[in-house]
């Protein structure tokens, strides 16, 4: 899970650089000794979801804090600050985070890895739409490529809307 910043620096240079901020590239990734660890932010998102259904809100804020503002979101202090910005009670949030770290985060990560493998995904994030095919009654999982939409949330939303409209047109009417 944890890896030194120089590995991340090499991995993130390239096509999607405009989606990342200067504080990320010239700050966080240049901090000698800084470690990137996804376990604490995952636990924080699970805690925020359990507390108040705010896991996705914390995810969005944490991504901006990390990739735009260059904050070390693997540290408890930063995660507490982000939770506070969302209006979550810091003490309750911290207790939930500690509970998730101790009890459930590793099983959540393992389950996510199993979903990734089963979907044929190549890494995180991988998006999979799961639905029941009306003609066969079978559960179907369809991987969605988000690569073209990184850094373009409006384009991603439009792409999803078009996909929903196509799917709705293909479904038999009741």
ROKOLMAR-355304 format. One line per field, with one value per residue: x, y, z of N, C-alpha, C, CB in turn; residue in three letters. Coordinates in Angstrom, 3 decimals, m for minus. Glycine has a CB too. Layout:
ROKOLMAR-355304
n_xx: [X, ...]
n_yy: [Y, ...]
n_zz: [Z, ...]
ca_xx: [X, ...]
ca_yy: [Y, ...]
ca_zz: [Z, ...]
c_xx: [X, ...]
c_yy: [Y, ...]
c_zz: [Z, ...]
cb_xx: [X, ...]
cb_yy: [Y, ...]
cb_zz: [Z, ...]
code: [Ala, ...]
//
This chain:
ROKOLMAR-355304
n_xx: [0.812, 1.766, 4.058, 7.160, 7.498, 8.988, 8.415, 5.719, 5.905, 7.126, 5.146, 2.929, 3.557, 2.908, 0.283, m2.010, m1.370, m2.485, m4.710, m3.726, m2.394, 0.066, 1.065, 0.952, 2.696, 5.122, 5.392, 4.231, 5.118, 7.813, 8.637, 10.951, 11.042, 8.335, 5.428, 3.139, 0.115, m2.663, m4.386, m5.161, m6.794, m8.808, m9.958, m10.892, m12.841, m14.657, m15.380, m16.571, m18.719, m20.120, m20.786, m22.345, m23.209, m21.399, m19.197, m18.502, m18.412, m16.225, m14.284, m14.183, m13.311, m10.866, m9.447, m9.093, m7.612, m5.287, m4.365, m4.522, m4.009, m1.796, m1.654, m0.839, m2.737, m2.687, m2.245, m3.490, m4.160, m4.602, m6.758, m8.646, m8.992, m10.117, m12.505, m13.685, m14.100, m16.213, m18.166, m18.346, m18.280, m15.312, m14.209, m15.918, m15.563, m12.805, m12.805, m14.382, m12.717, m10.459, m11.639, m12.439, m9.916, m8.826, m10.614, m12.055, m10.960, m8.955, m10.325, m12.137, m10.416, m9.386, m11.725, m12.263, m10.070, m10.642, m12.993, m11.849, m10.146, m12.047, m13.515, m11.769, m10.302, m7.562, m6.397, m6.751, m8.607, m11.251, m14.164, m17.215, m20.205, m22.924, m25.561, m28.784, m29.358, m32.085, m33.118, m31.830, m31.761, m29.455, m26.810, m24.810, m21.640, m20.114, m17.239, m16.154, m14.363, m12.535, m10.439, m10.326, m11.688, m10.493, m9.826, m11.805, m14.602, m17.127, m17.319, m17.241, m19.647, m21.468, m20.888, m21.696, m24.433, m25.261, m24.767, m26.623, m28.984, m28.809, m28.922, m31.464, m33.046, m32.652, m33.871, m36.721, m39.981, m42.192]
n_yy: [m1.198, 1.385, 3.623, 5.031, 8.503, 9.008, 6.935, 7.361, 9.876, 9.344, 7.688, 9.358, 11.373, 12.726, 12.175, 13.085, 15.302, 18.018, 17.748, 17.737, 19.596, 22.242, 22.239, 19.573, 18.292, 19.795, 20.043, 18.006, 15.562, 15.970, 15.891, 14.679, 11.543, 11.483, 9.479, 7.683, 6.377, 4.467, 3.320, 4.784, 7.000, 5.469, 4.200, 6.483, 7.398, 5.272, 5.514, 8.085, 7.542, 5.655, 7.219, 9.426, 9.077, 10.285, 9.483, 9.639, 12.388, 12.987, 11.605, 13.125, 15.602, 14.825, 13.987, 16.422, 17.774, 16.223, 15.863, 18.423, 20.392, 19.313, 18.026, 15.723, 13.196, 10.822, 11.163, 11.388, 13.883, 15.587, 14.253, 14.498, 17.260, 17.618, 16.182, 17.758, 20.097, 19.220, 19.234, 17.169, 15.661, 15.823, 14.207, 11.965, 11.138, 10.501, 8.375, 6.519, 6.172, 4.938, 2.598, 1.432, 1.148, m0.762, m2.913, m3.326, m2.270, m3.692, m5.978, m4.709, m3.632, m6.025, m7.152, m5.220, m5.588, m8.155, m7.635, m5.999, m7.798, m9.689, m8.120, m7.625, m5.377, m3.009, m1.506, 0.939, 3.937, 1.718, 1.477, m0.199, m1.184, m2.823, m4.921, m6.439, m8.374, m7.995, m9.733, m12.223, m12.579, m12.779, m11.689, m8.977, m7.561, m4.635, m3.092, 0.279, 2.596, 5.153, 6.725, 8.710, 10.754, 11.767, 14.499, 15.924, 16.436, 17.393, 16.451, 13.705, 13.399, 14.033, 11.963, 9.726, 10.324, 10.138, 7.426, 6.318, 7.189, 5.823, 3.207, 3.223, 3.532, 1.098, m0.678, m2.748, m1.380, m1.069]
n_zz: [0.000, 0.962, m0.562, m1.674, m2.611, m5.025, m6.782, m7.312, m8.509, m10.980, m12.043, m12.389, m14.187, m17.370, m19.710, m18.282, m16.810, m16.692, m14.987, m12.482, m9.750, m9.295, m6.689, m6.084, m7.981, m7.721, m5.069, m3.066, m4.354, m4.349, m1.777, 0.253, 1.697, 2.170, 2.333, 0.383, 1.077, 0.679, 2.507, 4.992, 3.856, 2.623, 4.828, 6.117, 4.328, 4.430, 7.102, 7.112, 5.458, 6.979, 9.177, 8.269, 5.697, 3.965, 2.499, m0.283, m0.566, 1.054, m0.368, m2.779, m1.755, m0.624, m2.873, m4.248, m2.290, m2.279, m5.052, m6.185, m4.208, m2.994, m0.498, 2.153, 2.255, 3.601, 6.206, 9.527, 10.669, 8.441, 7.242, 9.295, 9.260, 6.700, 7.033, 8.981, 7.484, 5.988, 7.814, 9.610, 12.835, 14.533, 16.622, 16.653, 14.030, 14.075, 15.903, 14.468, 12.236, 13.420, 14.307, 11.851, 10.633, 12.343, 12.130, 9.585, 7.187, 5.758, 4.823, 3.156, 1.223, 0.176, m0.901, m2.839, m4.518, m5.435, m6.905, m8.839, m10.187, m11.101, m12.853, m14.852, m14.707, m14.745, m12.799, m10.150, m10.329, m11.269, m13.058, m12.931, m14.317, m13.076, m13.857, m14.534, m17.303, m19.292, m21.240, m20.885, m18.168, m16.745, m14.561, m15.400, m15.873, m16.789, m17.781, m17.553, m19.326, m18.014, m18.669, m20.844, m19.605, m17.352, m15.341, m16.574, m15.566, m16.432, m19.061, m18.499, m17.054, m19.091, m20.881, m19.341, m19.099, m21.780, m22.187, m20.400, m21.610, m24.054, m23.073, m21.893, m24.144, m25.326, m23.696, m23.130, m23.102, m20.325]
ca_xx: [0.000, 2.586, 5.181, 7.858, 7.004, 9.600, 7.685, 4.492, 6.264, 7.312, 3.882, 1.918, 3.950, 2.426, m0.899, m3.063, m0.797, m3.316, m5.676, m3.022, m1.922, 1.480, 1.410, 1.129, 3.911, 6.330, 5.399, 4.076, 5.955, 9.223, 8.913, 11.785, 10.555, 6.869, 4.914, 1.762, m0.519, m4.102, m5.191, m5.859, m7.923, m9.895, m10.624, m11.609, m14.050, m15.596, m15.879, m17.490, m19.932, m20.843, m21.261, m23.335, m23.391, m20.581, m17.973, m18.156, m18.037, m14.857, m13.441, m14.002, m12.481, m9.520, m8.769, m8.662, m6.541, m4.083, m3.883, m4.472, m3.388, m0.554, m1.678, m0.594, m4.014, m2.531, m2.038, m4.745, m4.465, m5.187, m8.082, m9.535, m9.286, m11.055, m13.801, m14.220, m14.605, m17.507, m19.112, m18.391, m17.717, m13.943, m14.013, m16.652, m14.872, m11.550, m13.132, m14.805, m11.519, m9.657, m12.389, m12.342, m8.530, m8.588, m11.543, m12.664, m10.366, m8.229, m11.290, m12.670, m9.389, m9.348, m12.936, m12.065, m9.120, m11.363, m13.848, m10.969, m9.731, m13.217, m13.973, m10.726, m9.719, m6.102, m5.946, m7.745, m9.993, m11.919, m15.606, m17.944, m21.657, m23.481, m26.997, m29.386, m29.772, m33.515, m33.446, m31.308, m31.895, m28.118, m26.114, m23.780, m20.739, m19.499, m16.215, m16.264, m13.068, m12.629, m9.220, m10.529, m12.438, m9.736, m9.671, m12.899, m15.830, m18.305, m17.335, m17.591, m21.082, m22.163, m20.692, m22.584, m25.820, m25.492, m24.831, m27.913, m30.018, m28.718, m29.406, m32.904, m33.648, m32.508, m34.678, m38.142, m40.891, m43.175]
ca_yy: [0.000, 2.581, 3.634, 6.315, 9.477, 9.028, 5.991, 8.044, 10.970, 8.773, 7.111, 10.360, 12.301, 12.322, 12.670, 13.685, 16.322, 19.192, 17.487, 17.789, 20.934, 22.514, 21.835, 18.118, 17.956, 20.461, 20.025, 16.679, 14.528, 16.286, 15.816, 13.526, 10.765, 11.413, 8.175, 7.676, 5.164, 4.597, 2.727, 5.775, 7.668, 4.504, 4.069, 7.738, 7.429, 4.294, 6.103, 9.179, 6.922, 5.050, 8.264, 10.380, 8.903, 11.316, 8.895, 10.198, 13.791, 12.991, 11.197, 14.285, 16.609, 14.265, 14.007, 17.801, 18.068, 15.491, 16.092, 19.840, 21.177, 18.674, 17.624, 14.307, 12.699, 9.590, 11.519, 11.555, 15.307, 16.109, 13.632, 15.135, 18.605, 17.488, 15.778, 18.954, 20.983, 18.684, 19.359, 15.960, 15.791, 15.307, 13.099, 10.797, 10.726, 9.863, 7.070, 5.642, 5.850, 3.966, 1.334, 0.885, 0.708, m1.973, m4.017, m3.636, m1.698, m4.706, m6.805, m3.858, m3.579, m7.342, m7.276, m4.335, m6.256, m9.264, m7.028, m5.545, m8.969, m10.280, m7.235, m7.461, m4.046, m2.937, m0.732, 1.800, 3.486, 0.987, 1.586, m1.334, m1.123, m4.160, m4.887, m7.681, m8.355, m8.333, m10.857, m13.495, m12.656, m12.931, m10.504, m8.573, m6.507, m3.973, m2.147, 1.586, 3.256, 6.562, 7.410, 9.957, 11.750, 12.264, 15.952, 16.516, 15.931, 17.736, 15.483, 12.407, 13.434, 13.971, 10.598, 8.847, 10.629, 9.555, 5.980, 6.016, 7.399, 4.679, 2.009, 3.360, 3.304, m0.319, m1.506, m2.852, m0.543, m1.849]
ca_zz: [0.000, 1.032, m1.491, m1.672, m3.591, m6.346, m7.635, m7.725, m9.402, m12.315, m12.516, m12.700, m15.250, m18.680, m20.420, m17.471, m15.952, m16.423, m13.932, m11.216, m9.444, m9.085, m5.323, m6.127, m8.724, m7.248, m3.606, m2.462, m4.963, m4.113, m0.351, 0.566, 2.831, 2.237, 1.923, m0.105, 1.576, 0.432, 3.576, 5.827, 3.207, 2.422, 6.133, 6.378, 3.495, 4.993, 8.346, 6.764, 4.918, 8.103, 10.074, 7.772, 4.266, 3.322, 1.972, m1.600, m0.359, 1.549, m1.496, m3.663, m1.078, m0.453, m4.167, m4.482, m1.333, m2.669, m6.415, m6.543, m3.138, m2.578, 0.901, 2.432, 2.767, 4.368, 7.612, 10.263, 10.841, 7.195, 7.086, 10.274, 8.759, 5.581, 7.599, 9.628, 6.422, 5.553, 8.917, 10.435, 14.166, 14.444, 17.581, 16.166, 12.815, 14.458, 16.496, 13.376, 11.446, 14.165, 14.281, 10.491, 10.438, 13.127, 11.891, 8.290, 5.972, 4.981, 4.091, 2.095, 0.177, m0.458, m1.720, m3.999, m5.416, m6.064, m7.924, m9.907, m10.964, m11.754, m13.927, m15.853, m14.556, m14.739, m11.641, m9.543, m10.237, m12.341, m12.906, m13.489, m14.192, m12.892, m14.089, m14.996, m18.706, m19.297, m22.125, m20.382, m16.716, m16.179, m14.064, m16.341, m15.408, m17.938, m17.388, m18.197, m19.433, m17.610, m19.088, m21.597, m18.842, m16.208, m15.397, m17.339, m14.960, m17.237, m20.160, m17.899, m16.766, m20.378, m21.385, m18.569, m19.468, m23.111, m21.994, m19.777, m22.626, m24.985, m22.379, m21.714, m25.448, m25.659, m22.791, m23.501, m22.288, m19.553]
c_xx: [0.854, 3.732, 5.850, 7.370, 7.676, 8.945, 6.421, 4.809, 6.424, 5.984, 2.898, 2.320, 3.364, 1.121, m1.888, m2.553, m1.709, m4.335, m5.047, m2.443, m0.424, 1.922, 1.613, 2.465, 5.174, 6.417, 5.400, 5.027, 7.447, 9.590, 9.684, 11.234, 9.049, 6.421, 3.464, 1.160, m2.028, m4.952, m5.871, m6.987, m9.100, m10.680, m11.437, m12.900, m15.094, m16.201, m16.893, m18.801, m20.770, m21.459, m22.472, m23.586, m22.553, m19.275, m17.556, m17.787, m16.595, m13.886, m13.147, m13.088, m11.045, m8.759, m8.274, m7.499, m5.227, m3.541, m3.792, m3.685, m2.090, m0.498, m1.433, m1.844, m3.892, m2.281, m3.374, m5.124, m5.111, m6.589, m9.090, m9.941, m10.306, m12.444, m14.473, m14.783, m15.974, m18.562, m19.245, m17.748, m16.362, m13.724, m14.691, m15.981, m13.596, m11.805, m13.556, m13.612, m10.689, m10.326, m12.273, m10.926, m8.263, m9.405, m11.856, m11.924, m9.644, m9.193, m11.933, m11.687, m9.323, m10.557, m12.818, m11.120, m9.775, m12.288, m13.017, m10.569, m10.903, m13.695, m12.965, m10.092, m8.215, m5.554, m7.081, m7.558, m10.409, m13.409, m16.275, m19.428, m22.155, m24.998, m27.475, m29.835, m31.219, m33.845, m32.983, m31.528, m30.555, m27.601, m24.962, m22.952, m20.030, m18.510, m16.362, m14.893, m13.222, m11.427, m9.445, m11.160, m11.702, m9.493, m10.766, m14.236, m17.085, m18.433, m17.725, m19.091, m21.893, m22.066, m21.613, m24.041, m26.161, m25.607, m26.149, m29.049, m30.003, m29.278, m30.922, m33.624, m33.613, m33.386, m36.121, m38.979, m41.897, m44.593]
c_yy: [1.259, 2.480, 5.002, 7.208, 9.385, 8.037, 6.665, 9.158, 10.453, 8.279, 8.170, 11.367, 11.822, 12.962, 13.420, 14.788, 17.527, 18.986, 17.628, 19.179, 21.023, 22.063, 20.317, 17.784, 18.539, 20.532, 18.605, 15.643, 14.790, 16.249, 14.529, 12.839, 10.696, 10.053, 8.329, 6.335, 5.337, 4.075, 3.777, 6.517, 6.720, 4.353, 5.323, 7.817, 6.445, 4.833, 7.208, 8.632, 6.339, 6.102, 8.995, 10.238, 9.865, 10.785, 9.478, 11.673, 13.879, 12.565, 12.394, 15.319, 16.120, 14.267, 15.413, 18.154, 17.430, 15.971, 17.551, 20.637, 20.569, 18.279, 16.116, 13.713, 11.358, 9.883, 11.823, 13.019, 15.919, 15.540, 14.229, 16.527, 18.557, 17.107, 16.970, 19.947, 20.531, 18.752, 18.114, 16.245, 15.085, 14.127, 11.830, 10.245, 9.964, 8.480, 6.071, 5.229, 4.777, 2.596, 0.663, 0.374, m0.606, m3.167, m4.339, m3.171, m2.759, m5.616, m6.010, m3.805, m4.919, m7.547, m6.409, m4.962, m7.436, m8.757, m6.583, m6.714, m9.555, m9.441, m7.102, m6.086, m4.117, m2.188, 0.114, 3.219, 2.699, 1.095, 0.423, m1.097, m2.557, m4.059, m6.271, m7.504, m8.827, m9.535, m12.196, m13.679, m12.797, m11.596, m10.221, m7.471, m5.943, m2.925, m0.861, 2.250, 4.726, 7.378, 8.709, 11.082, 12.262, 13.760, 16.664, 16.011, 16.252, 16.770, 14.100, 12.343, 13.322, 12.564, 9.605, 9.065, 10.017, 8.035, 5.556, 6.158, 6.261, 3.423, 2.058, 3.107, 1.843, m1.223, m1.581, m1.983, m1.422, m1.442]
c_zz: [0.000, 0.039, m1.450, m2.806, m4.939, m7.294, m8.172, m8.712, m10.824, m12.877, m12.987, m13.767, m16.562, m19.066, m19.547, m16.554, m15.716, m15.295, m12.552, m11.005, m9.236, m7.690, m5.227, m6.775, m8.104, m5.735, m3.079, m3.051, m4.786, m2.635, m0.055, 1.816, 2.960, 1.699, 1.490, 0.287, 1.441, 1.582, 4.465, 5.107, 2.925, 3.721, 6.448, 5.577, 4.004, 6.286, 8.053, 6.213, 6.050, 9.017, 9.518, 6.283, 3.445, 2.742, 0.641, m1.502, 0.132, 0.449, m2.405, m3.028, m0.930, m1.776, m4.507, m3.558, m1.777, m4.009, m6.832, m5.497, m2.620, m1.119, 1.031, 3.085, 3.475, 5.845, 8.286, 10.401, 9.612, 7.015, 8.066, 9.803, 7.621, 6.072, 8.281, 8.624, 5.931, 6.651, 9.771, 11.787, 14.190, 15.395, 17.106, 14.914, 13.153, 15.048, 15.419, 12.518, 12.132, 14.173, 12.904, 10.225, 11.159, 12.645, 10.434, 7.052, 5.134, 4.216, 2.956, 0.920, m0.557, m1.366, m2.978, m5.010, m6.134, m7.164, m9.120, m10.800, m11.745, m12.941, m15.056, m15.813, m14.438, m13.524, m11.109, m10.054, m11.473, m12.060, m13.620, m13.249, m14.092, m13.026, m14.504, m16.435, m18.759, m20.170, m21.559, m18.889, m16.005, m15.639, m15.009, m15.692, m16.631, m17.435, m18.195, m18.159, m19.071, m18.068, m19.836, m20.778, m17.618, m16.369, m16.160, m16.783, m15.761, m18.414, m19.682, m17.622, m18.058, m20.981, m20.662, m18.949, m20.820, m23.017, m21.377, m20.786, m23.648, m24.342, m22.199, m23.039, m25.838, m24.812, m23.297, m22.568, m21.568, m19.888]
cb_xx: [m0.923, 3.120, 4.718, 9.368, 7.179, 11.075, 7.324, 3.747, 7.557, 8.333, 3.246, 1.566, 5.498, 2.278, m1.599, m3.736, 0.483, m4.040, m6.268, m1.915, m2.610, 1.767, 0.310, m0.035, 3.786, 6.402, 4.197, 2.655, 5.638, 9.547, 7.597, 13.272, 11.106, 6.204, 5.040, 1.688, m0.108, m4.472, m4.318, m4.869, m7.460, m9.339, m9.586, m10.720, m13.704, m14.888, m14.714, m16.841, m19.575, m19.908, m20.155, m22.893, m24.834, m20.276, m18.139, m19.322, m18.995, m14.726, m14.125, m15.355, m13.065, m9.599, m9.708, m9.837, m6.923, m4.373, m4.760, m5.900, m4.353, 0.569, m3.024, 0.663, m5.001, m1.386, m1.089, m4.638, m3.208, m4.293, m7.988, m8.852, m7.996, m10.551, m13.620, m13.146, m13.618, m17.347, m20.439, m17.674, m18.680, m12.936, m14.549, m18.126, m14.549, m10.789, m14.254, m15.867, m10.663, m9.429, m13.880, m12.731, m7.554, m8.895, m12.794, m13.985, m9.390, m7.336, m12.377, m12.955, m8.001, m9.294, m14.191, m11.519, m7.890, m12.170, m14.624, m9.722, m9.129, m14.352, m14.280, m11.282, m10.298, m5.616, m4.745, m7.654, m10.922, m11.441, m16.121, m17.475, m22.320, m23.071, m27.359, m30.573, m28.839, m34.318, m32.822, m29.838, m32.782, m27.149, m25.608, m24.399, m19.707, m20.581, m14.816, m17.346, m12.481, m12.764, m8.426, m11.393, m13.745, m8.393, m8.368, m12.764, m15.971, m18.216, m15.978, m16.793, m21.452, m21.576, m19.215, m22.398, m26.052, m24.351, m23.683, m28.159, m29.815, m27.253, m28.717, m33.252, m32.949, m31.076, m34.639, m38.628, m41.631, m42.935]
cb_yy: [0.000, 2.795, 3.290, 6.100, 10.851, 8.734, 4.690, 8.611, 11.656, 7.622, 6.287, 11.086, 12.423, 10.859, 11.536, 12.624, 16.784, 19.583, 16.097, 16.726, 21.436, 24.007, 22.283, 17.439, 18.436, 21.842, 20.783, 16.204, 14.414, 17.650, 15.875, 13.950, 11.317, 12.584, 7.135, 7.912, 4.871, 3.867, 1.828, 6.779, 8.301, 3.122, 3.813, 8.940, 7.112, 2.939, 6.661, 10.125, 5.822, 4.155, 9.249, 11.785, 9.069, 12.402, 7.424, 10.021, 14.473, 12.065, 10.063, 14.922, 16.950, 12.832, 13.498, 18.783, 17.569, 14.000, 15.389, 20.409, 21.328, 19.565, 18.009, 14.119, 12.577, 8.755, 12.732, 10.920, 16.067, 15.757, 12.109, 15.219, 19.292, 16.445, 14.612, 19.622, 21.029, 17.246, 19.717, 14.774, 15.202, 16.422, 13.480, 11.158, 11.945, 10.736, 7.222, 6.338, 7.110, 4.449, 1.583, 1.957, 1.781, m1.709, m3.724, m3.066, m0.578, m5.551, m7.341, m2.430, m3.223, m8.446, m6.871, m2.970, m6.738, m10.046, m5.834, m4.864, m10.038, m10.443, m5.871, m7.717, m3.345, m2.270, 0.155, 1.752, 4.674, m0.527, 2.935, m2.691, m0.362, m4.768, m3.837, m8.098, m9.258, m7.148, m10.641, m13.600, m13.812, m13.488, m10.702, m8.096, m7.047, m3.321, m2.754, 2.480, 3.101, 6.662, 6.510, 9.684, 11.177, 11.505, 16.287, 16.174, 16.487, 19.202, 15.428, 12.173, 14.731, 15.014, 10.171, 9.082, 12.152, 9.943, 5.514, 6.937, 8.757, 4.438, 1.865, 4.762, 4.129, m0.735, m0.936, m4.335, 0.503, m1.683]
cb_zz: [1.192, 2.454, m2.932, m1.787, m3.065, m6.239, m6.847, m6.503, m8.930, m12.274, m11.418, m11.473, m15.352, m18.728, m21.065, m16.650, m16.537, m17.677, m14.095, m11.163, m8.240, m9.278, m4.341, m6.900, m10.142, m7.813, m3.054, m2.628, m6.431, m4.680, 0.473, 0.771, 4.068, 1.422, 3.073, m1.669, 3.064, m0.833, 4.430, 6.342, 1.908, 1.952, 7.253, 6.049, 2.033, 5.253, 9.185, 5.736, 3.890, 8.909, 10.348, 8.073, 3.915, 4.307, 1.834, m2.578, 0.653, 2.767, m2.304, m4.000, 0.305, 0.108, m5.268, m4.268, 0.073, m2.733, m7.362, m6.685, m1.997, m2.866, 1.546, 3.352, 1.641, 3.800, 7.733, 11.640, 11.176, 5.965, 7.294, 11.654, 8.282, 4.576, 8.610, 10.456, 5.244, 5.093, 8.385, 9.727, 15.243, 14.756, 18.966, 15.874, 11.943, 15.462, 17.548, 12.507, 11.219, 15.602, 14.632, 9.440, 10.931, 14.575, 12.570, 8.255, 6.344, 5.908, 5.046, 2.631, 0.784, 0.604, m0.901, m3.553, m4.631, m5.016, m7.341, m9.324, m10.041, m10.747, m13.372, m17.218, m13.343, m16.007, m12.005, m8.005, m10.043, m12.425, m13.453, m12.854, m15.407, m11.500, m15.163, m14.093, m19.603, m19.765, m23.492, m20.684, m16.347, m17.235, m12.590, m17.694, m14.343, m18.858, m17.577, m17.497, m20.858, m16.102, m19.934, m22.793, m18.419, m16.060, m16.008, m18.856, m13.583, m17.747, m20.836, m16.587, m16.014, m21.357, m21.216, m17.065, m19.503, m24.083, m21.123, m18.571, m23.335, m25.422, m21.009, m21.165, m26.495, m25.506, m21.343, m23.445, m23.172, m18.055]
code: [Unk, Unk, Unk, Unk, Unk, Unk, Unk, Unk, Unk, Unk, Unk, Unk, Unk, Unk, Unk, Unk, Unk, Unk, Unk, Unk, Unk, Unk, Unk, Unk, Unk, Unk, Unk, Unk, Unk, Unk, Unk, Unk, Unk, Unk, Unk, Unk, Unk, Unk, Unk, Unk, Unk, Unk, Unk, Unk, Unk, Unk, Unk, Unk, Unk, Unk, Unk, Unk, Unk, Unk, Unk, Unk, Unk, Unk, Unk, Unk, Unk, Unk, Unk, Unk, Unk, Unk, Unk, Unk, Unk, Unk, Unk, Unk, Unk, Unk, Unk, Unk, Unk, Unk, Unk, Unk, Unk, Unk, Unk, Unk, Unk, Unk, Unk, Unk, Unk, Unk, Unk, Unk, Unk, Unk, Unk, Unk, Unk, Unk, Unk, Unk, Unk, Unk, Unk, Unk, Unk, Unk, Unk, Unk, Unk, Unk, Unk, Unk, Unk, Unk, Unk, Unk, Unk, Unk, Unk, Unk, Unk, Unk, Unk, Unk, Unk, Unk, Unk, Unk, Unk, Unk, Unk, Unk, Unk, Unk, Unk, Unk, Unk, Unk, Unk, Unk, Unk, Unk, Unk, Unk, Unk, Unk, Unk, Unk, Unk, Unk, Unk, Unk, Unk, Unk, Unk, Unk, Unk, Unk, Unk, Unk, Unk, Unk, Unk, Unk, Unk, Unk, Unk, Unk, Unk, Unk, Unk, Unk, Unk, Unk]
//
